[in-house]
Amino acid sequence: MKPFTTSLLGSMPRSQALLMARKKHALGKITTAELEQIVVRETKHIVELQQHTGIDIITSGELLRDNYLSFIAQKIQGATLMSMSEMLDHIKEKQIFESMLETLDVPALSIKNAICVGKISYKQSLVADEMLLLKNLTKQPIKATLPGPYLMARSMWLSPVSGQHYSSKEEMAKDVVAILKYEIDHLCELGVSVVQFDEPVLTEVIFSHHQTRSFMCAALSEKQDFAAELQFAKSLITQIFEYARNKNIKTALHVCRGNWSKDESVLLRGPYTSLVDLFESALPDILMLEFSTPRAGELSSLLESEILRQKCILGLGVINPRSDEVETVDQIVQRAEKALNYLPPEKIWLNPDCGFATFSNRPLNGLDIIEAKLKVLNEAKSILRERYV
């Protein structure tokens, strides 16, 4: 891959036609084949948008996913989909989560999560359908986006329900790791260029003891001791990346601080300092990190690590997906040039901070603004390559 390679982080807005088709399909009013025709058409549009704006590694847009995690309930044996209101029936500290939902202006019924309700196992590939479609739509390198092992383990564990089948969250997590190893094998067979694991809730582990929580469906099974929780996360993430290192596929780890709201004041803030040890242990090929807002802290919080400078590419977040304001070319170039104080050009990729549509029915931006942002990103990439490559 060239210096300043660009890619998206995952989710893109779903059209009203697709959202309506999904509802009709759930009610039996249209066939699976009819729904798939719409998905193909919509995904083709997302691919063409990326190609038109010069994106180097193509992603699917996650168009059939309700959110970044809930879709796995259909793919994993022993999991089912629950709304936040249903989950609240099983937990003691209801007021904490109700307050969090109120702060972030998210209805309890709108958030759905995959919950462990039996022994979990690999039923079918999590994202093979998306990747096969991409391979039919583009000759460019493609990237698969997946929830990471810690995100899955923490979010799927609902003690009164999951505890009937596992002695602990840690015991269930062994099966989560096994599922993701199967998925890595499958994606390698499909010729996927990059597999990205999303672990946004890591920032909640290190910041939520003194800030408002941002990740509702991943807050149910947290430990009181955040150091122990971070160690648990490190053990799972390291296992997955060690496994993937032996495969012919590039890996990426994505971390952000919440992507639910355009109100920056309700989202987590703080530097990556407390996660450097975990990053050094996992050693993904690419660290795809939020850096376009002051909430992310300074680059030095990450890049003072010699191990990370030597071993990892930085997927530098230079676009804010929550903002309607289109970044300027100069802003993106300047952000990249700050990273050049620590890294050579070949160690810097460019991307948005996060996806553009965390919830399927609540996108953070429309395609017109997204296209404008991506065009600016492409212009900045061209300038950076002319100057430094």
C-alpha positions as CSV (number, residue, x, y, z in Angstrom):
1,M,0.0,0.0,0.0
2,K,1.2,3.6,-0.7
3,P,1.9,6.2,1.9
4,F,-1.3,8.1,3.0
5,T,-3.5,5.2,1.9
6,T,-7.2,6.1,2.6
7,S,-10.1,4.0,3.8
8,L,-13.4,4.4,5.6
9,L,-14.0,3.0,9.1
10,G,-17.3,1.2,8.4
11,S,-20.9,2.3,8.6
12,M,-22.5,4.5,5.9
13,P,-26.1,6.0,5.8
14,R,-28.8,3.6,4.8
15,S,-31.4,4.9,2.3
16,Q,-35.1,5.1,3.3
17,A,-35.7,2.6,0.5
18,L,-33.4,0.1,2.2
19,L,-34.8,0.7,5.7
20,M,-38.3,0.2,4.4
21,A,-37.3,-3.0,2.6
22,R,-35.8,-4.4,5.7
23,K,-39.1,-3.8,7.6
24,K,-41.1,-5.4,4.8
25,H,-38.8,-8.4,4.8
26,A,-39.1,-8.8,8.5
27,L,-42.9,-8.8,8.1
28,G,-42.8,-11.3,5.2
29,K,-44.0,-8.7,2.7
30,I,-41.0,-9.1,0.4
31,T,-38.7,-12.0,-0.3
32,T,-35.1,-12.4,0.7
33,A,-34.2,-12.2,-3.0
34,E,-36.0,-8.8,-3.3
35,L,-34.2,-7.5,-0.3
36,E,-30.8,-8.7,-1.6
37,Q,-31.5,-6.8,-4.9
38,I,-31.8,-3.6,-3.0
39,V,-28.7,-4.3,-0.9
40,V,-26.7,-4.9,-4.0
41,R,-27.9,-1.6,-5.6
42,E,-27.2,0.4,-2.4
43,T,-23.8,-1.2,-1.8
44,K,-22.8,-0.5,-5.4
45,H,-23.7,3.2,-4.8
46,I,-21.5,3.2,-1.7
47,V,-18.6,1.6,-3.6
48,E,-18.9,4.0,-6.5
49,L,-18.9,6.9,-4.0
50,Q,-15.6,5.7,-2.5
51,Q,-14.1,5.1,-6.0
52,H,-15.2,8.5,-7.2
53,T,-13.6,10.2,-4.2
54,G,-10.3,8.3,-4.4
55,I,-10.6,6.0,-1.5
56,D,-7.9,3.3,-1.8
57,I,-9.3,0.4,0.3
58,I,-13.1,-0.2,-0.2
59,T,-15.5,-1.0,2.6
60,S,-19.1,-2.2,2.4
61,G,-21.0,0.5,4.3
62,E,-22.4,-2.2,6.7
63,L,-25.8,-1.6,5.1
64,L,-27.6,-4.6,6.6
65,R,-26.3,-4.0,10.1
66,D,-28.6,-2.3,12.7
67,N,-25.4,-1.0,14.5
68,Y,-21.8,-1.9,14.9
69,L,-22.5,-5.0,17.0
70,S,-26.2,-6.2,17.0
71,F,-25.9,-7.9,13.6
72,I,-23.8,-10.8,15.0
73,A,-27.0,-12.1,16.8
74,Q,-28.1,-13.6,13.5
75,K,-24.6,-15.1,12.8
76,I,-23.8,-16.8,16.1
77,Q,-25.4,-19.9,17.7
78,G,-26.5,-19.1,21.2
79,A,-27.1,-15.4,20.8
80,T,-30.3,-13.4,20.5
81,L,-31.2,-9.8,19.9
82,M,-32.5,-7.7,22.8
83,S,-33.5,-4.1,23.0
84,M,-32.0,-2.0,25.8
85,S,-35.5,-1.9,27.4
86,E,-35.5,-5.7,27.5
87,M,-32.0,-5.8,28.9
88,L,-32.9,-3.3,31.6
89,D,-35.4,-5.9,33.0
90,H,-32.4,-8.0,34.0
91,I,-30.1,-5.5,35.6
92,K,-30.1,-3.9,39.1
93,E,-28.8,-0.4,38.4
94,K,-31.5,0.7,36.0
95,Q,-31.2,4.3,36.9
96,I,-27.6,4.5,35.6
97,F,-28.5,3.3,32.2
98,E,-31.7,5.3,32.0
99,S,-29.8,8.5,32.8
100,M,-27.2,7.6,30.2
101,L,-29.9,7.1,27.5
102,E,-31.5,10.4,28.5
103,T,-28.1,12.3,28.3
104,L,-27.4,10.9,24.8
105,D,-31.0,11.3,23.6
106,V,-31.3,7.7,22.5
107,P,-34.6,5.8,23.1
108,A,-34.2,2.5,24.9
109,L,-36.2,0.7,22.2
110,S,-33.9,2.0,19.5
111,I,-30.7,0.2,20.8
112,K,-30.5,-3.5,20.2
113,N,-27.7,-5.8,21.3
114,A,-26.6,-9.4,20.7
115,I,-26.9,-11.2,24.1
116,C,-25.5,-14.6,25.0
117,V,-28.5,-16.9,25.8
118,G,-26.8,-20.2,25.3
119,K,-23.4,-21.8,24.5
120,I,-22.1,-19.6,21.6
121,S,-20.5,-21.0,18.5
122,Y,-19.7,-20.2,14.9
123,K,-22.9,-20.6,12.9
124,Q,-22.0,-18.7,9.8
125,S,-19.5,-16.1,8.6
126,L,-20.1,-12.7,10.2
127,V,-19.3,-10.6,7.1
128,A,-18.6,-13.0,4.2
129,D,-21.8,-11.9,2.4
130,E,-20.6,-8.3,2.4
131,M,-17.1,-9.2,1.3
132,L,-18.3,-11.5,-1.6
133,L,-20.5,-8.6,-2.8
134,L,-17.6,-6.2,-2.6
135,K,-15.4,-8.5,-4.7
136,N,-18.1,-8.5,-7.4
137,L,-18.3,-4.7,-7.3
138,T,-14.6,-3.6,-7.3
139,K,-11.1,-4.7,-8.2
140,Q,-9.6,-2.5,-5.5
141,P,-8.4,-3.9,-2.2
142,I,-11.3,-4.5,0.3
143,K,-11.5,-4.3,4.0
144,A,-13.8,-6.2,6.4
145,T,-15.0,-4.4,9.5
146,L,-15.8,-6.5,12.6
147,P,-16.5,-6.0,16.3
148,G,-13.4,-6.9,18.3
149,P,-13.2,-9.7,20.9
150,Y,-13.4,-7.5,24.0
151,L,-16.4,-5.5,22.6
152,M,-18.2,-8.8,21.8
153,A,-17.4,-10.4,25.2
154,R,-18.3,-7.4,27.2
155,S,-21.5,-6.6,25.3
156,M,-22.9,-10.1,25.0
157,W,-22.6,-10.9,28.7
158,L,-25.9,-10.3,30.6
159,S,-25.2,-12.1,33.9
160,P,-28.8,-13.2,34.8
161,V,-29.2,-14.8,31.3
162,S,-25.7,-15.6,30.1
163,G,-24.7,-16.9,33.6
164,Q,-27.0,-19.8,33.1
165,H,-24.7,-21.2,30.4
166,Y,-21.2,-20.0,31.5
167,S,-19.6,-19.7,34.8
168,S,-18.2,-16.2,34.0
169,K,-17.8,-13.7,31.2
170,E,-14.2,-14.8,31.0
171,E,-15.3,-18.4,30.2
172,M,-17.7,-17.2,27.5
173,A,-14.9,-15.0,26.0
174,K,-13.0,-18.2,25.1
175,D,-15.8,-19.0,22.7
176,V,-15.8,-15.4,21.4
177,V,-12.1,-15.8,20.5
178,A,-12.7,-19.1,18.8
179,I,-15.5,-17.5,16.7
180,L,-13.3,-14.7,15.5
181,K,-10.4,-17.1,14.7
182,Y,-12.8,-19.0,12.4
183,E,-13.8,-15.7,10.8
184,I,-10.2,-14.7,10.2
185,D,-9.6,-18.0,8.4
186,H,-12.7,-17.4,6.3
187,L,-11.7,-13.8,5.3
188,C,-8.3,-15.0,4.3
189,E,-9.8,-17.6,2.0
190,L,-11.9,-14.8,0.4
191,G,-8.8,-12.7,-0.3
192,V,-9.7,-9.7,1.9
193,S,-6.8,-7.3,2.1
194,V,-7.5,-5.9,5.6
195,V,-9.6,-7.0,8.5
196,Q,-10.4,-4.3,11.0
197,F,-11.5,-5.1,14.6
198,D,-13.5,-2.3,16.3
199,E,-12.8,-1.8,20.1
200,P,-14.4,1.6,20.8
201,V,-15.4,0.6,24.3
202,L,-11.7,0.6,25.4
203,T,-11.9,4.3,25.9
204,E,-14.9,3.8,28.2
205,V,-12.8,1.4,30.3
206,I,-10.2,4.1,31.0
207,F,-12.4,7.2,31.1
208,S,-15.9,6.3,32.3
209,H,-15.0,6.2,36.0
210,H,-14.9,10.0,35.8
211,Q,-16.9,10.8,32.7
212,T,-20.4,10.1,31.2
213,R,-20.6,6.7,29.6
214,S,-20.9,6.6,25.9
215,F,-21.4,2.9,25.0
216,M,-24.7,1.8,26.3
217,C,-24.9,-1.8,25.2
218,A,-21.3,-2.4,26.3
219,A,-21.7,-1.1,29.9
220,L,-23.7,-3.9,31.3
221,S,-20.9,-6.2,32.3
222,E,-18.1,-3.9,33.3
223,K,-15.9,-4.7,36.3
224,Q,-15.6,-2.2,39.1
225,D,-11.8,-2.4,38.8
226,F,-11.0,-0.8,35.5
227,A,-7.3,-2.0,35.6
228,A,-8.6,-5.6,35.8
229,E,-11.1,-4.9,32.9
230,L,-8.3,-3.4,30.8
231,Q,-6.1,-6.5,31.5
232,F,-9.1,-8.7,30.4
233,A,-9.4,-6.6,27.2
234,K,-5.7,-6.9,26.5
235,S,-5.7,-10.7,26.8
236,L,-8.5,-11.1,24.3
237,I,-7.3,-8.6,21.8
238,T,-3.7,-9.9,21.9
239,Q,-4.9,-13.4,21.2
240,I,-6.7,-12.4,18.1
241,F,-3.9,-10.3,16.6
242,E,-1.3,-12.9,17.4
243,Y,-3.5,-15.5,15.5
244,A,-4.0,-13.1,12.6
245,R,-0.2,-12.3,12.3
246,N,0.3,-15.9,11.1
247,K,-2.2,-15.4,8.3
248,N,-1.6,-13.6,5.0
249,I,-3.9,-10.6,5.9
250,K,-3.3,-7.2,7.3
251,T,-5.0,-6.3,10.5
252,A,-6.3,-3.1,11.9
253,L,-7.5,-2.1,15.4
254,H,-10.0,0.8,15.6
255,V,-10.6,2.8,18.8
256,C,-12.7,6.0,19.2
257,R,-14.5,7.7,22.0
258,G,-18.1,7.4,21.1
259,N,-20.0,8.1,17.9
260,W,-23.6,8.5,18.9
261,S,-24.1,12.2,19.0
262,K,-23.1,15.4,17.2
263,D,-22.8,17.0,20.7
264,E,-19.1,16.7,21.5
265,S,-19.7,17.6,25.1
266,V,-21.4,14.2,25.9
267,L,-18.7,12.1,24.3
268,L,-15.6,10.7,26.1
269,R,-12.3,12.6,26.0
270,G,-8.7,11.9,26.9
271,P,-5.4,10.8,25.4
272,Y,-4.4,7.2,24.4
273,T,-1.7,7.0,27.1
274,S,-3.4,4.3,29.2
275,L,-3.9,2.1,26.1
276,V,-0.3,2.2,24.8
277,D,0.6,-1.0,26.7
278,L,-2.4,-2.8,25.1
279,F,-1.5,-1.5,21.7
280,E,2.1,-2.7,22.1
281,S,0.9,-6.1,23.1
282,A,-1.6,-6.6,20.3
283,L,0.6,-5.0,17.6
284,P,-1.9,-4.6,14.7
285,D,-0.5,-3.7,11.3
286,I,-2.6,-0.5,11.5
287,L,-3.9,1.5,14.4
288,M,-6.9,3.3,13.1
289,L,-7.5,6.0,15.7
290,E,-9.7,9.1,16.3
291,F,-7.5,12.3,16.1
292,S,-9.6,14.9,14.3
293,T,-11.0,16.5,17.6
294,P,-9.3,17.8,20.7
295,R,-11.1,15.1,22.7
296,A,-8.5,12.6,21.4
297,G,-5.5,14.3,23.0
298,E,-2.1,14.8,21.4
299,L,-0.3,12.5,19.1
300,S,2.6,12.4,21.6
301,S,0.3,10.3,23.9
302,L,0.6,7.5,21.4
303,L,3.8,8.1,19.4
304,E,6.3,8.4,22.2
305,S,6.2,4.6,22.0
306,E,9.1,3.4,20.0
307,I,7.5,0.0,19.6
308,L,4.4,1.5,18.0
309,R,6.4,3.8,15.8
310,Q,8.5,0.9,14.5
311,K,5.8,-1.9,14.3
312,C,2.5,-0.2,13.4
313,I,1.1,2.0,10.7
314,L,-1.0,4.9,12.1
315,G,-4.5,5.2,10.5
316,L,-4.8,8.8,11.4
317,G,-8.3,10.2,12.0
318,V,-8.4,13.5,10.0
319,I,-12.2,13.8,9.4
320,N,-14.9,14.2,12.0
321,P,-17.9,12.1,10.9
322,R,-20.2,13.8,13.4
323,S,-19.7,17.3,12.1
324,D,-21.6,18.9,9.2
325,E,-18.6,21.2,8.6
326,V,-16.4,20.0,5.7
327,E,-12.8,20.0,6.7
328,T,-10.4,22.1,4.5
329,V,-7.5,20.5,2.5
330,D,-5.1,22.5,4.7
331,Q,-6.6,21.2,7.9
332,I,-6.1,17.6,6.8
333,V,-2.6,18.2,5.4
334,Q,-1.6,19.9,8.7
335,R,-2.9,17.0,10.8
336,A,-0.9,14.6,8.7
337,E,2.2,16.8,8.9
338,K,2.0,16.6,12.7
339,A,2.2,12.9,12.4
340,L,5.2,13.2,10.1
341,N,7.1,14.6,13.1
342,Y,7.0,11.0,14.5
343,L,6.5,8.7,11.5
344,P,7.8,8.4,7.9
345,P,5.2,8.7,5.1
346,E,4.8,5.0,4.6
347,K,3.7,4.6,8.2
348,I,0.7,7.1,7.9
349,W,-2.7,6.3,6.5
350,L,-5.7,8.7,6.5
351,N,-9.3,8.0,7.5
352,P,-12.3,9.5,9.3
353,D,-12.4,9.1,13.1
354,C,-15.3,6.6,12.9
355,G,-18.1,5.5,10.7
356,F,-20.7,7.9,9.3
357,A,-23.8,6.1,10.6
358,T,-23.5,4.2,13.9
359,F,-27.3,3.4,14.0
360,S,-29.0,2.3,10.8
361,N,-32.0,4.7,11.3
362,R,-29.9,7.5,12.7
363,P,-27.0,8.5,10.5
364,L,-24.6,11.2,11.6
365,N,-24.2,12.7,8.2
366,G,-25.9,12.6,4.8
367,L,-24.2,11.4,1.6
368,D,-23.8,14.9,0.2
369,I,-21.7,16.0,3.2
370,I,-19.8,12.7,3.2
371,E,-18.9,13.0,-0.4
372,A,-17.6,16.6,0.1
373,K,-15.5,15.4,3.0
374,L,-14.1,12.5,1.0
375,K,-13.2,14.7,-1.9
376,V,-11.2,17.0,0.4
377,L,-9.5,13.9,1.9
378,N,-8.5,12.8,-1.6
379,E,-7.1,16.3,-2.5
380,A,-5.1,16.3,0.8
381,K,-3.8,12.8,0.0
382,S,-2.6,14.0,-3.4
383,I,-0.8,17.0,-1.9
384,L,0.9,14.9,0.7
385,R,2.1,12.3,-1.8
386,E,3.5,15.1,-4.0
387,R,5.4,16.6,-1.1
388,Y,6.7,13.6,0.8
389,V,6.7,10.5,-1.5
